[in-house]
Amino acid sequence: MRAYIRRLRSWVHLLLREHLSPTAIGLAIGVGVFLGSLPIYGIHIFVCIAVARWLKLNQALVYAAANISNPFFAPFLISSQIAIGEWLRHGNLRAMGPELVEGSFWTMLRQAPDLFVSCLLGSVVMGAALGGGLGLLALVAARRWPRPPATAELPQQLPQKLPEGGAA
């Protein structure tokens, strides 16, 4: 059992520590935010892992950034994506008018495929803008802050024995 836990711990350690150069961090955040903006709810984790492996990015960082579509931000994200898609497709915000919410259930159901296409188009545009901006911000931040020491160097830096008072 201990060998299994040790292997699991080393695998998680490798997963969290791989591909952490400043450029890779910026790319991972940008790609993650882009993927998180896409309306592919329920399969984000699989798409994030596949794309992160394909681009050789940190998988955990890509998936963490993809959680931009969490329940707190999703309503704003989706409505903005539909608005952007409608504006790109039709030149106005016709689907966002009162006829959408005042109509019957069947009226809204008939408009669902059209709204999904608008949401998909808007999500690509919005995801590219948000991903590019936040990825660039992460790149700048990763270059400014010093990197933590490698874990192989940590045991030499930590005190071997605590003083009598209990504080290091």
C-alpha positions in Angstrom: 0.0 0.0 0.0 2.8 2.4 0.8 4.4 1.8 -2.6 1.1 2.6 -4.3 0.8 5.9 -2.3 4.4 6.8 -3.1 3.8 6.2 -6.8 0.6 8.2 -6.7 2.4 11.1 -4.8 5.2 11.2 -7.3 2.8 11.1 -10.2 0.8 14.1 -8.8 4.1 15.9 -8.0 5.2 15.4 -11.7 1.8 16.5 -13.0 2.0 19.8 -11.0 5.6 20.5 -11.7 5.9 19.8 -15.4 6.2 22.6 -18.0 6.5 25.6 -15.7 8.6 28.0 -17.6 7.1 31.5 -17.8 6.2 31.1 -21.4 4.5 27.8 -20.7 2.6 29.3 -17.8 1.3 32.1 -20.0 0.3 29.7 -22.8 -1.3 27.3 -20.3 -3.5 30.1 -18.8 -4.4 31.5 -22.3 -5.3 28.1 -23.7 -7.2 27.2 -20.6 -9.3 30.3 -20.6 -10.0 29.9 -24.3 -11.1 26.3 -23.8 -13.1 27.3 -20.7 -15.0 29.8 -22.8 -16.2 27.2 -25.2 -19.7 25.9 -24.7 -18.6 22.3 -24.2 -19.9 21.8 -20.7 -19.2 18.4 -19.1 -16.2 17.6 -21.3 -13.9 20.5 -20.4 -11.5 18.3 -18.4 -11.0 15.8 -21.2 -10.4 18.5 -23.8 -8.1 20.4 -21.5 -6.0 17.3 -20.8 -5.8 16.3 -24.5 -4.9 19.9 -25.7 -2.4 20.3 -22.8 -0.6 17.0 -23.7 -0.7 17.9 -27.4 0.9 21.4 -26.8 3.1 20.1 -23.9 1.6 22.4 -21.3 0.9 21.9 -17.6 -2.4 19.9 -17.5 -3.4 21.1 -14.1 -2.8 24.8 -15.0 -4.8 24.5 -18.2 -7.8 22.9 -16.4 -7.6 25.4 -13.6 -7.8 28.3 -16.1 -10.6 26.6 -17.9 -12.8 26.9 -14.8 -13.6 30.5 -15.9 -17.0 29.1 -16.9 -17.9 28.4 -13.2 -21.5 29.0 -12.0 -20.6 32.5 -10.9 -19.3 33.7 -14.2 -21.2 31.4 -16.6 -24.4 33.6 -16.9 -22.4 36.6 -17.8 -20.1 34.7 -20.1 -22.9 33.0 -22.0 -25.1 36.1 -22.4 -22.0 38.0 -23.6 -21.1 35.3 -26.1 -24.6 35.2 -27.5 -24.6 39.0 -27.8 -21.2 38.9 -29.6 -22.3 36.1 -31.9 -25.6 37.8 -32.7 -23.8 41.0 -33.5 -21.3 39.2 -35.7 -24.0 37.2 -37.5 -26.8 39.7 -37.9 -25.3 43.1 -37.1 -27.6 43.6 -34.2 -28.8 42.0 -31.0 -32.1 40.7 -32.2 -32.1 37.5 -30.2 -31.5 39.4 -27.0 -34.7 41.4 -27.2 -37.9 41.0 -25.1 -39.5 38.6 -27.6 -37.0 35.9 -26.5 -38.1 35.9 -22.9 -41.7 36.9 -23.4 -42.4 34.2 -25.9 -43.7 30.8 -25.1 -41.5 27.8 -24.2 -41.9 26.5 -27.8 -40.7 29.8 -29.2 -37.6 29.7 -27.1 -37.0 26.0 -28.0 -37.3 26.9 -31.7 -34.6 29.6 -31.3 -32.2 27.4 -29.3 -30.2 26.1 -32.3 -29.8 29.6 -33.6 -28.7 30.9 -30.2 -26.3 28.0 -29.8 -24.6 28.9 -33.1 -24.4 32.5 -31.9 -23.0 31.4 -28.6 -20.4 29.2 -30.3 -19.3 32.0 -32.6 -19.2 34.5 -29.7 -17.3 32.1 -27.5 -14.5 31.7 -30.0 -14.1 35.5 -30.3 -14.5 36.1 -26.5 -12.3 33.1 -25.6 -9.5 34.4 -27.9 -9.7 37.9 -26.4 -9.9 36.7 -22.8 -7.4 33.9 -23.3 -4.9 36.2 -25.0 -5.3 39.0 -22.4 -5.1 36.7 -19.4 -2.3 34.6 -20.9 -0.2 37.7 -21.5 -0.9 38.9 -18.0 0.2 35.5 -16.6 3.3 35.6 -18.8 4.3 39.0 -17.4 3.5 37.9 -13.8 5.5 34.6 -14.2 8.5 36.6 -15.5 8.4 39.1 -12.7 8.0 36.8 -9.7 10.9 34.6 -8.8 10.4 30.9 -9.3 10.2 28.7 -6.2 13.2 26.5 -5.6 13.1 23.0 -7.0 11.8 20.4 -4.6 15.1 18.5 -4.8 16.8 21.6 -3.2 14.2 22.0 -0.4 15.6 19.5 2.1 19.0 21.3 2.2 17.3 24.6 2.8 15.0 23.5 5.6 16.4 23.2 9.2 17.2 19.6 10.1 16.2 20.1 13.7 13.9 22.6 15.4 15.4 24.7 18.2 14.2 24.0 21.8 11.6 26.8 21.6 9.7 25.0 18.8 10.0 27.8 16.3 12.3 27.6 13.3 
